[in-house]
Amino acid sequence: MRPTSNEQALAMAALDAAPDGILIVDDTGTILKVNPATELLTGYCPEELTGQSVSMFLPQHMRSKHDHLVQSFFLHPVSRPMGMVRQLQLLRKDGQSVPIDIALGHCTMDDRPTAVVYVRDMTEMKRLQEDLHYQATHDGLTGLANRWMFMQHFEHGIQRARRSGQMMALLLLDLDEFKDVNDSHGHAAGDQVLIEMARRLRSSLRTGDVIARLGGDEFTVLLPDVPSVDHVLQIAQKLQHSLSARCQIKMVEVSLSASIGIAAFPDDAQDSGTLMRFADMAMYAAKAQGRGTQAVYRPEMSEALGERSQIHDRLKRAVETQALELHYQPQVDVNSGEIVGVEALLRWHDAELGNVSPDRFIPVAVSTGLIHALGDWALETACRQAAEWAARGTPVRVSVNLSAQQFRQAQLPARLQQLLTQYGTRAELIELEITETEAMADPDTARQVFERLCALGLSIALDDFGTGYSSLSYLRQLPVSRLKIDREFIRQVMHNHHDALLVRAMIGMAHTLGLPVVAEGVEEVAQLEFLHSNHCESYQGWHFAKALPAVDISRMLEGVDRTTAFEQRQLAERRTPVKQPAAPYPQASKATLSIAKPLP
């Protein structure tokens, strides 16, 4: 039964309106008819296509094979939906190849078998698939490979290295103090820093090296075919030099560094999981050494990581349960012997670990970010204690050490104002200590931060004076109230002529600027006499008293307990005319909440 004229008109309208290209092809592969969409797809007008072989859309070398496929189809015609054949390409009139998909149908036209070929342009679909694949395998911010993609490269790299017998190195990089960038300048600035760090990594490595961002501020690099570990260390140093260059972000210069852990195949391990774990251990060992260093995995790091993990877990719990304590070391007037201030020092006694020295837990706090919580707790506790002493009629200045991370936090002044208001603490009773090294790292920024803090009525002490690179021109720009001479200079002041000259010079420089001086680490009468003869205003150290709990300081301030180690030794010296040797006091362990400040 032949179709009616209305049915034919409807079929032609449907053919013309179809968005896909449609070709009617006879059993010889000759094109009998095409719809308008075919012209858009192929670039040929209908007149150019009618009567031509459908193989014209294929490269010359594929046409003969395609003709055989056409014959096979007509011998056993079966309808076929799209998606049955992958990687199909259509050759346009302009010579460009277009990715396509086809569906096949069959019918009889004018008593001859014919095929209906539906041709769909897959360009946009392919682009979407490629975009989805890229998003699934790359970091959306930096464009580097993501963790999943990196692990695919890693596994293949191990297989190649195993076949070739070549060494392959894995580097884990963690940006030091990156959290401070987000805290001080916002997450948008942090993102720009990460993008810049990724660019620098790309420009510093070979084409065949694999770079990935694992998440946050952690990156990883795979170095195939390296001759030795020494060569890998040279590459790590090159990366650190590149990453440490100052970065301009929205009119603000940011300076970062990276800690790098290194593990090698096959020397350290032969599987990806173990190599990643070992590189992670090495990276944390590098962080413990200070900023901007690298470390190669060593077997003993496994034990150190276990201890670090235990300290981190216990320290986190101590912060959460308020199990920490501040002790206070008196600062004493050299002339009168009166207590003129105290320095708040962090102490931690753990039920499992016992007394944990700051040398052990401060590096862990810095590398894990707990230093922020520790520093904030110390500030709050010191403000509360200063208000309590003032309310009891024994006000005393309390000095609190600021970590490098706290110092860079944009919200620090607001947080201090909140604490002063919350506890009713007079601002002049709080002194903030920042190390000379940290202040001099960026004097202009330090001056701006100091001015904001001083505007609250707080005072600033420059700690560990003499260990950095201060100059009169810089110091006179900083609104500093006091300079503290580092204990290392005081320790040898009676035995090392050079140190004695330096201490005299530092006291003289401070007085030239109109600043009083506090000497740290005074343990001997002779040291105190030296400071007195050189007009140093005050001192602190075991010669007078160690850092004590707040209740003991309260007794001192109230006059209940004035018998300090200083007074005891003065009495002993009056009774014994022979000069006594330096008392064998153990050296105080000082937690400064700052890795920039060396722990004694």
C-alpha positions in Angstrom: 0.0 0.0 0.0 1.6 3.3 -1.1 1.5 6.3 1.2 -1.0 9.0 0.5 0.1 12.5 -0.6 -0.7 13.7 3.0 1.5 11.0 4.5 4.3 11.9 2.0 4.0 15.6 2.9 4.1 14.8 6.6 7.2 12.6 6.1 9.0 15.4 4.2 8.1 18.0 6.8 9.5 15.7 9.5 12.6 15.1 7.4 13.2 18.9 6.9 12.6 19.7 10.6 14.9 17.0 12.1 17.9 18.5 13.9 20.1 15.6 13.0 21.4 15.0 9.5 19.3 12.4 7.7 20.5 10.6 4.5 18.5 8.1 2.4 21.0 5.6 0.9 20.3 2.7 -1.5 21.9 -0.7 -1.4 24.9 0.4 -3.5 25.7 3.1 -0.9 24.5 5.9 -3.2 22.9 9.0 -1.5 19.4 9.4 -2.8 18.2 12.3 -0.5 19.3 14.4 2.4 17.6 16.8 4.7 18.7 20.5 5.4 20.5 19.6 8.6 22.9 17.5 6.6 24.1 20.6 4.8 24.9 22.3 8.1 26.8 19.2 9.3 28.8 18.4 6.2 29.1 21.7 4.4 27.7 20.2 1.2 24.5 21.4 -0.4 21.9 18.7 -1.3 22.7 18.9 -5.0 26.4 18.1 -4.2 25.5 15.0 -2.2 22.7 13.4 -4.3 24.1 10.6 -6.4 27.4 10.4 -4.5 28.7 7.5 -2.5 28.1 7.8 1.3 31.8 6.8 1.6 32.7 10.4 0.5 32.5 11.4 4.2 35.4 9.1 5.0 39.2 9.5 4.3 40.3 7.8 1.1 42.0 4.9 2.7 38.8 3.9 4.6 36.3 4.0 1.7 36.9 0.5 0.3 36.3 -1.1 3.8 33.2 1.0 4.3 31.7 -0.2 1.0 32.0 -3.8 2.2 30.2 -2.8 5.4 27.3 -1.2 3.4 26.9 -4.5 1.4 26.9 -6.5 4.7 24.2 -4.3 6.1 21.9 -4.8 3.1 22.4 -8.5 3.2 21.1 -8.6 6.8 19.4 -5.2 7.4 18.9 -4.6 11.2 18.1 -1.3 12.8 20.8 0.1 15.0 20.5 2.8 17.6 23.1 5.5 18.3 26.0 4.7 20.6 27.0 1.4 19.1 30.2 2.6 17.5 32.7 4.9 19.1 35.2 7.4 17.7 33.3 8.0 14.4 34.5 11.0 12.4 32.8 12.7 9.4 35.0 14.5 6.8 33.4 17.8 6.0 33.7 19.6 2.7 36.3 22.1 4.2 38.5 19.1 5.2 37.7 19.3 8.9 36.8 16.1 10.9 33.7 16.2 13.0 32.9 13.6 15.7 29.6 12.0 15.0 27.3 9.2 16.0 24.9 7.4 13.7 21.7 5.3 13.9 20.5 3.1 11.1 17.1 2.2 9.9 15.9 0.4 6.7 12.9 0.5 4.4 11.9 0.0 0.8 11.6 2.9 -1.6 10.4 2.4 -5.2 10.7 -1.3 -4.7 14.4 -1.0 -3.7 15.9 -1.6 -0.3 17.2 1.6 1.3 18.8 2.6 4.5 17.9 5.7 6.6 21.1 7.1 8.2 20.7 9.5 11.1 23.9 11.5 11.7 24.4 13.4 14.9 27.1 16.1 15.5 28.8 15.1 18.7 31.2 18.1 19.0 29.4 19.6 22.0 28.9 16.3 23.6 32.6 15.4 23.2 33.6 18.8 24.6 31.3 18.2 27.6 32.8 14.7 28.1 36.3 16.2 28.0 35.3 18.9 30.5 33.9 16.3 32.8 36.9 14.1 32.5 39.2 17.1 33.2 37.2 18.1 36.2 37.3 14.6 37.5 41.1 14.4 37.1 42.3 17.9 37.8 42.2 20.4 40.6 39.7 23.0 39.8 41.7 25.9 41.2 45.2 25.4 40.0 44.7 23.1 37.0 47.2 20.6 38.4 46.4 16.9 38.5 44.2 16.0 41.5 44.8 13.2 44.0 43.0 10.5 41.9 44.9 11.4 38.7 48.2 11.6 40.5 47.8 8.1 42.0 47.1 6.8 38.4 50.4 8.4 37.3 52.1 7.1 40.4 51.1 3.5 39.9 52.2 3.6 36.2 55.4 5.3 37.2 56.2 2.5 39.7 55.6 -0.1 37.0 57.9 1.8 34.5 60.6 2.2 37.1 60.4 -1.4 38.1 60.9 -2.4 34.4 63.7 0.1 33.7 65.5 -0.3 37.0 65.6 3.5 37.4 65.1 5.5 40.6 61.9 7.5 41.0 61.4 10.1 43.7 58.2 11.3 45.4 58.1 14.8 46.9 55.4 16.1 49.3 55.3 19.9 49.7 53.3 21.7 52.3 53.3 25.5 52.4 54.4 26.9 55.7 51.9 29.1 57.6 49.5 29.3 54.6 46.6 29.5 57.1 47.9 32.9 58.1 47.4 34.2 54.5 43.7 33.2 54.6 43.3 34.6 58.1 45.0 37.9 57.3 44.0 38.6 53.7 41.0 36.3 53.0 40.4 33.1 51.1 40.4 34.8 47.7 44.0 36.0 48.4 44.8 32.4 49.5 43.4 31.0 46.3 45.6 33.4 44.3 48.7 32.3 46.2 47.9 28.7 45.5 47.5 29.5 41.8 50.9 31.3 41.8 52.6 28.4 43.6 51.3 26.0 41.0 52.6 28.2 38.2 56.0 28.3 39.9 56.1 24.5 40.3 55.3 24.0 36.6 58.0 26.4 35.5 60.6 24.7 37.7 60.1 21.1 36.6 60.6 19.0 33.5 57.8 18.2 31.1 57.7 14.6 32.2 57.5 15.3 35.9 54.0 15.0 37.4 52.7 17.8 39.7 49.5 17.5 41.7 47.6 19.4 44.4 46.4 16.9 46.9 44.2 19.4 48.7 44.5 22.5 50.8 48.1 23.8 50.6 49.6 20.4 50.0 51.3 19.6 46.7 53.1 16.5 45.4 55.7 16.0 42.7 56.7 12.7 41.0 60.2 12.7 39.5 60.8 9.7 37.2 64.3 8.6 36.1 66.4 10.5 38.6 70.1 9.5 39.0 70.5 9.9 42.8 69.0 11.3 46.0 71.5 14.1 45.9 70.0 15.1 42.5 66.5 15.1 44.1 67.7 17.3 46.9 69.0 19.8 44.4 65.6 19.9 42.7 63.9 20.3 46.1 66.2 23.3 46.9 65.4 24.8 43.5 61.6 24.4 44.2 62.0 26.0 47.6 63.9 28.9 46.2 61.2 29.4 43.6 58.3 29.1 46.0 59.9 31.5 48.6 60.0 34.5 46.2 57.6 37.2 47.4 54.1 37.0 45.9 52.1 40.1 45.0 48.4 39.6 45.8 46.0 42.6 45.6 48.5 45.3 46.5 49.9 43.1 49.3 53.2 41.2 49.2 53.1 37.7 50.7 56.1 35.7 51.6 55.8 31.9 51.9 58.1 28.9 52.1 57.5 25.1 51.7 58.5 22.1 53.8 59.4 19.2 51.5 59.5 15.4 52.4 61.2 13.0 50.0 60.9 9.3 49.5 62.5 7.2 46.7 61.6 4.0 44.8 63.0 1.4 45.1 65.3 2.3 48.0 62.7 3.3 50.6 59.6 1.3 49.5 58.2 -0.5 46.5 54.6 0.4 46.6 52.7 3.7 46.3 51.0 3.6 49.7 54.1 3.1 51.7 56.0 5.7 49.6 53.3 8.3 50.3 53.4 7.5 54.0 57.2 7.8 54.1 57.2 11.0 52.2 54.6 12.4 54.6 56.9 11.4 57.6 59.8 13.2 55.9 57.7 16.3 55.3 56.7 16.6 59.0 60.4 16.0 59.9 61.2 19.0 57.6 58.6 21.1 59.3 60.1 20.3 62.7 63.4 21.6 61.5 61.9 25.0 60.7 60.4 26.7 57.7 61.7 26.2 54.2 63.6 22.9 54.6 63.6 19.5 53.1 64.1 16.0 54.6 64.7 12.6 53.1 62.9 9.7 54.7 64.9 7.7 57.2 63.6 4.6 59.0 63.8 6.2 62.5 61.2 8.8 61.3 58.5 6.1 61.8 59.1 6.2 65.5 59.2 10.0 65.6 55.9 10.2 63.7 54.3 7.9 66.2 55.4 10.2 69.1 54.3 13.3 67.1 50.9 11.8 66.5 50.5 11.0 70.2 51.6 14.5 71.2 49.2 16.0 68.7 46.2 13.9 69.9 47.0 14.6 73.6 47.7 18.3 73.0 44.4 18.7 71.1 42.6 17.1 74.0 44.4 19.3 76.4 43.3 22.5 74.5 39.7 21.2 74.4 39.6 20.3 78.1 41.5 23.3 79.4 44.3 21.1 80.7 47.1 23.6 80.0 48.6 26.0 82.5 50.4 29.3 82.4 53.3 29.9 84.8 54.7 33.3 85.3 58.3 34.3 85.6 58.9 37.5 87.6 60.7 40.5 85.9 62.6 42.3 88.6 64.0 45.8 88.9 67.8 45.6 88.9 68.1 48.4 91.5 65.3 47.8 93.9 64.7 44.1 93.6 60.9 44.7 93.2 58.8 42.7 90.9 57.8 45.0 88.0 56.3 42.5 85.7 55.8 38.8 84.9 56.2 36.8 81.7 53.5 34.2 81.0 55.0 30.9 79.9 53.0 27.8 78.7 53.3 24.6 80.7 51.7 21.2 80.0 51.4 18.2 82.2 49.7 15.2 80.6 48.2 12.2 82.4 49.9 9.8 79.9 53.0 11.8 78.8 53.9 13.5 82.1 55.5 16.9 81.9 55.9 17.6 78.2 58.6 20.2 77.4 57.8 23.0 75.0 60.7 21.7 72.8 58.5 18.7 72.1 55.0 20.1 71.8 55.5 23.6 70.3 56.8 22.3 66.9 53.9 19.9 66.8 51.5 22.7 67.5 53.0 24.8 64.8 53.0 22.1 62.1 49.4 21.0 62.8 47.8 24.5 63.3 47.1 23.9 67.0 49.4 26.9 67.6 46.4 29.2 66.9 44.3 27.7 69.7 47.3 27.6 72.1 48.1 31.2 71.4 44.6 32.4 71.8 44.2 30.4 75.1 47.4 32.0 76.4 46.2 35.5 75.6 42.8 34.9 77.3 44.3 33.3 80.4 46.8 36.1 80.8 44.2 38.8 80.4 42.0 37.1 83.0 44.9 36.7 85.4 46.1 40.3 85.0 42.5 41.5 85.8 42.4 39.2 88.9 45.7 40.5 90.3 44.5 44.1 89.7 41.2 43.4 91.5 43.2 42.1 94.5 45.1 45.3 94.7 48.4 43.9 93.3 48.4 45.0 89.7 51.4 43.8 87.7 52.3 43.9 84.0 51.8 40.5 82.3 53.9 39.9 79.2 52.5 37.4 76.7 54.5 36.0 73.8 52.8 36.2 70.4 53.5 33.4 67.9 54.4 34.3 64.3 51.0 33.0 63.3 49.1 35.1 65.8 51.1 38.2 64.8 50.0 37.9 61.2 46.3 37.4 62.0 44.3 40.4 60.8 41.8 39.9 63.6 44.4 40.0 66.4 43.6 43.6 67.6 39.9 42.9 67.6 40.4 39.7 69.6 42.5 41.5 72.2 39.9 44.3 72.5 37.3 41.6 73.1 39.4 40.0 75.8 40.1 43.3 77.6 36.4 44.1 77.6 35.3 40.6 78.6 37.6 40.5 81.7 37.8 44.2 82.5 41.6 44.1 82.1 43.4 47.4 82.0 45.3 47.5 78.7 48.4 48.9 80.3 48.8 45.7 82.3 49.2 43.6 79.1 52.5 43.6 77.2 52.9 41.6 74.0 56.2 40.1 73.1 57.3 39.5 69.5 60.7 38.2 68.5 63.1 40.6 66.8 63.5 38.1 64.0 59.8 38.1 63.2 59.4 41.8 63.5 62.4 42.5 61.3 61.2 40.0 58.6 58.8 42.8 57.4 59.4 46.0 59.3 56.7 48.0 57.5 54.0 45.4 58.2 55.3 45.0 61.8 55.0 48.8 62.3 51.3 48.7 61.1 50.4 45.8 63.4 52.3 47.4 66.4 50.4 50.7 65.9 47.0 49.0 65.9 47.9 47.1 69.1 49.3 50.3 70.8 46.1 52.1 69.9 44.4 49.7 72.3 46.7 50.9 75.1 48.8 47.7 75.0 52.6 47.9 75.1 55.1 45.9 72.9 58.3 44.3 73.8 60.9 43.2 71.2 61.9 39.8 72.4 65.2 37.9 71.9 66.9 41.2 71.0 70.3 40.7 69.5 69.4 37.5 67.6 67.9 39.3 64.6 69.1 42.0 62.2 67.8 45.2 63.8 69.1 48.6 63.0 68.5 52.0 64.5 66.6 53.2 61.4 64.2 50.3 61.7 63.8 50.3 65.5 63.0 54.0 65.7 60.1 53.4 63.4 58.5 50.7 65.6 56.3 51.7 68.6 58.2 49.4 71.0 58.1 50.0 74.7 60.9 47.6 75.8 63.8 45.5 74.5 64.6 42.0 75.9 68.2 40.8 75.6 68.3 37.1 74.6 69.5 34.7 77.3 72.3 33.4 75.1 74.2 36.7 75.4 73.7 36.8 79.2 74.8 33.2 79.7 78.4 33.9 78.7 78.6 37.6 79.6 81.1 37.0 82.5 83.2 34.5 80.5 83.2 35.9 76.9 84.5 39.4 76.3 82.8 39.5 73.0 79.4 38.8 74.5 80.0 41.4 77.2 80.7 44.0 74.6 77.6 43.1 72.7 75.4 43.3 75.7 76.8 46.8 76.6 76.2 47.8 73.0 72.6 46.6 73.0 71.9 48.3 76.3 73.4 51.5 74.9 71.4 51.2 71.6 68.2 50.7 73.6 68.9 53.8 75.8 69.7 55.8 72.7 66.2 55.1 71.6 64.8 55.8 75.0 63.8 52.2 75.6 64.3 50.3 78.9 65.9 46.8 78.8 65.0 43.5 80.3 67.8 40.8 80.4 66.7 37.2 80.2 68.3 34.1 81.7 70.1 35.7 84.7 71.3 32.9 86.9 74.4 34.3 88.7 75.1 37.2 91.0 77.9 38.3 88.8 75.6 38.6 85.8 73.3 40.7 87.9 76.2 42.9 89.0 77.2 43.3 85.4 73.7 44.4 84.4 73.6 46.9 87.3 76.9 48.4 86.4 75.7 48.9 82.8 72.4 50.4 83.8 70.1 47.6 82.6 66.6 48.3 84.1 65.3 44.9 84.8 66.0 41.2 84.5 64.4 37.8 84.8 65.8 34.3 85.4 66.4 31.6 87.9 68.6 33.8 89.9 65.5 35.4 91.3 62.8 32.8 90.5 61.7 30.3 88.0 58.4 30.5 86.3 55.8 29.8 88.9 52.0 29.1 89.1 49.8 32.1 89.5 49.1 31.3 93.2 52.8 31.5 94.0 53.1 34.8 92.2 50.1 36.1 94.1 51.9 35.3 97.4 54.9 37.2 96.2 52.9 40.2 95.1 51.0 40.3 98.4 54.3 40.1 100.4 53.4 36.7 102.0 56.4 35.0 100.4 59.3 37.3 99.6 62.0 34.7 100.2 63.2 34.2 96.7 66.2 32.4 95.5 67.8 35.8 95.0 67.3 36.8 98.6 68.5 33.4 99.9 71.7 33.7 98.0 72.2 37.3 99.1 72.0 36.1 102.7 74.4 33.3 102.0 76.9 35.7 100.5 76.8 38.0 103.5 77.6 35.1 105.8 80.3 33.7 103.5 83.0 36.1 102.4 84.4 33.8 99.8 82.7 34.3 96.4 80.4 31.4 95.6 80.4 29.7 92.2 77.4 29.9 90.0 74.6 27.9 91.5 73.8 24.7 89.6 70.3 25.6 88.7 68.7 23.7 85.8 68.0 25.9 82.8 64.4 27.0 82.5 62.5 25.5 79.6 60.6 28.4 78.0 57.5 28.0 75.8 57.3 31.1 73.6 54.5 29.9 71.2 56.9 30.9 68.4 59.1 28.7 66.4 61.1 31.7 65.4 62.3 32.0 69.0 64.9 29.3 70.0 63.9 27.3 73.0 66.6 27.1 75.7 
